[in-house]
Amino acid sequence: MAKQVPVQSPIPIIAIGLTWLLYALIFPLYGVLQYLICAALSAGVFFIARKVVPVKLITLPDAPVLLARSGDAAADKLISDGQAMLQRIHTLYETLPDDDVKAALTDIESIAGQIFAALAKQPAKAGQLRRFMTYYMPTTLKLAGVYGELTGRGVSDEEAKQTMKRIGDALSLVSEAFHKQLSSLYASEVLDASTDMDVLESMLARDGLSGKPALQSLNDQAP
């Protein structure tokens, strides 16, 4: 589970520097008394600024968990490669300033981990994840890396801003797609469970244990 940590604003520290600068311009620092007065003023400014400027909460994801292995060579290769990419995404996360992009990456990391955990339990479904592993995961990592580079350089031209916005939108779409990929891995199990529940309800109704009429088609199939 992601956690939030408080991050103090640098403004109180900047306020101290400005206090010393302004005091030195108005009252030259010739003696110990002047230094003491300036120090007292800067301390007061610091504490006032600490109270006025709110503390920002930064959400940090948990460290990626080592994924289980299935015992199947093909499936384990996908899981191992996926683990490596998730660790790189996790590292990139901590360098990004945008909360929406970080939220998308947190969700992507979580859902991808669940996808690989499902694969460890059902290695026969490795074929369903070929495109997921050869395109979607690497492209997600690449986009996150480009976003981090643009942010780190402090690029502010309009084209770069537009690119960063498109990357943010794309990562949100990837997050939704990963949810659908996870659901597709469990589609057959959901269908089997639904069928079992239909048969169970029909049997209970036929035996007078549920108070509901049984479906004729299922009655005919029941022993």
N, C-alpha and C positions, 0 to 999 in steps of 0.2 A: 504494500500500500504506500502511495506517495505521501511524503510528509512536507510540512511547511516550516521554514526557518526564517527568523527575523533578520533583516539586513538594514543596518543603520545608514541613513543618508549622509553623504560627505559634506552637506551644507553646514553643520555646526563647526566642522574643522575649518572650512573656508571662512566662516564668520570670524573665527579667532584671528586668522591671518589678516583679514580686512580691518579688524579692530586695532591690531598693532600698527598696521600701515597708516590708518587715519590718525591714530594718536600721535605717531611719530611726526606726521606732517603738521599737526596742530601744536603739539607740545613736544619739542625736541627732547629726546631721552638723554639728559646730561647726568642724572644722578640716580642713586639706588631708589629713592622715593618715587621718582617718575616710573621706574621699572615696576615697582610694587603696585602702583596705581593702575598702570596699564595691564598688569597681570590679573589684578582683581576685576577690572572691567571686562577683559577677555573671557575670564571664567564665568562671569555673569551672563555675557552674551552667549557663551557655549551652552549653559544650562537652559537658557530661554529658548535657544534654537532647537535643542533636543526635545523640548516639550511642544514646540510649535510644529516642527516638521515630523510628520507621521513615519512610523517604522514600516518599511515595505516587507511584505511576506512573500518569499520565493518558494515555489513548490518544487521539491526535489523528488525524483522517482527513487524507488528502492534499487539497490544494486541488482543487476540481472542474476537470476537464479540459474545454476547449472542445470541443463535440461537432461531428462532421463534418456536412456538409449533403449532401442527395441530389440537388438540382437540380429536384426536384418541389415546386411551391409549397405544396401541401397538407401534404405530409410535412415540409417545412422549417418550416412554421408550428408544427406539433406539436413538432418538435425545439427550436425557438427558445423556445417557451413552457416546454417541459420543462427546458431549461437554466436559465431564470430561476428556476423553482421549486427546482431542485436547489441553486442558489447560496444561496437563502434557507434551505433545510434545512441546508446546510453551515454557515451563519452561526449558526443556532439551536443546532446541535450543541455549539458551544464554550461555550454558556451553561448547559448542563444538567449537573447533578451526578451523576445516576443512571447507573451503568455499563451496566446492562442496556438502558436506553432509548437510550443512546448507541451501544451495539453494534447495536441494531435499526436506528437511523438510518444508521449506517455501511453496513450491509448494503443497506438500501433505496436509499441514494445510489449504491452500486456497481452494483446490479442494474438500477436505472432507467437509469443511464448505458449499460449494455450493451443495454438495450431500445432506447434511442434510436440507438445505434450500429447495431443490426440494422435499424432503420427506415431509416437513411441508405443502407444497402445494398439494402434491399428496400422502396422507397417505395410500391409497390402495396399493401402491407399496412397502410397508414395507417388504413384503415377498421376494422381489428381493435383499434386503440388509442383509439377515440373515447371509450369509457367510462373507460378508463384515464386519459385526459387530462382529461376533463370532470368526473370524480368522484373517482377514487382518489388521483390526485396532489394535487389541491387539498385534499381531506379530510385526507390525511396531513400536509400542510403546516399546516393549521389545528390539528390535534390536537397536533402538535409545538409550535406557537406557544402554545396554551393551557397545555400542560405547563410551558413556559418561564416563562409569566406567573405561574402558581401557585407555581413554585419561587422566582422572583425576589421575590415578595411575602412569602415565608416563611410562607405560609398553613399552619396546622397543625391546623385543625379536622377532625373525622372525615369529613365529607362531601367536603372537598377532597382528603384522603388517598385516599378511595375513588375519586374521579374520576381522580386521578393514576395509581392502580393500573390502572384500566380502560383509560386511555390507553396505558400501558405494554404491557398485554396486547394491545390493538388494534394497536399498532405491530408487535408480533411476528407477528400474523396477516397484516398487510400485507406484511411481509417475505417470508413464505411465499407469499403470493398473487403477488407480483412475480416470484418464481422461476418459478411456474407460467406467468405471462404470457410470460416470456422463452422458456420451453420451447415454448409454443404457437406462437410465431413461427417456430420452427425445425422444427415437426412435419412439414411436407411434405418438407423436406430430409432429415430422418431416415428417413421412409418411403421416399423415392427411393433413399437410400443402402442401406437394408436390402434393397430389391428388387434393386438392382444387385449386392449381395453374394450374394444367393441365385442369381441368374443366373450370376455368375462361378463360384461353387462348383460349380454344376451342369455348366457347360461344362468346367471342369477335371476333374471326375469322369468325364464322358463321354469325354474325350480321354485318360483314364488318367493324369492328371498330379497327382491329389490323393490317390489311394488310398481315396476315398469313393465310394459308389454315387450316381449322379445321381438326382434326383427325376424320375419319369416325366413329370409334367406339364410340367416345364421342358424335358425332353429333346424332347418333342413340338414345343415352340415354337422350339427351336434350329435354325439353318440347317444 
